[in-house]
Amino acid sequence: MPRKKRRYTDQFYAPSPTKGNLFWRRFIPFQIWRFFVLNFKIIKIVVLGHS
């Protein structure tokens, strides 16, 4: 007896990014800011780990 195949519903697929998300992903000043914030967090973790 063959098993029925169920199709994936929309909840199994990733959502499409909004226009706002795409803007912030491509906005270079924001990317530079996030780069420095992330690096500062990493430096803080390293410095606190070595003291």
N, C-alpha and C positions, 0 to 999 in steps of 0.2 A: 504494500500500500504506500504510494508516494506521499511524502510530507509536503504540506503547503509551505510555500516560501512567503515570508513576510517582507515587505519592502520597508526600507528605513523611512521614518517620518522626519519632518523638518527639525525636530528637537535633537537629532543626531548630527546635524551639520553645524559648522561654525557660523555665527551671525556675520552678516556683511558689515564692514565698518561704515559709520555715518560720515557725512561730509565734514563734520567737526573733527572727528578722529583723524581723517585723512589730512586735514589741514595741519593739525598739531604734529603729526608724524613727519610732515614735509617742511615744517617751519624751522629753518636753520638756527635762528637765535634760541628757540626753545630747546633744540637738540644740544646746542653748546651748553646751555644752562643745566640740562639734565646730566650731561657728561661731567661737569664740575661737581654737581651734587653727589653723584654716584661715586666719583673718585674721592671726595671728601669723606664719605661714609666708610669707604674701604681703608683710607689712611687712618681714620679714627679707630677702626677695629684693630688694625695692625699695631698702632702705637699703644693702645690699651692692652693688647695681648703680650707686648714685650716689656711691660713695666712690672 
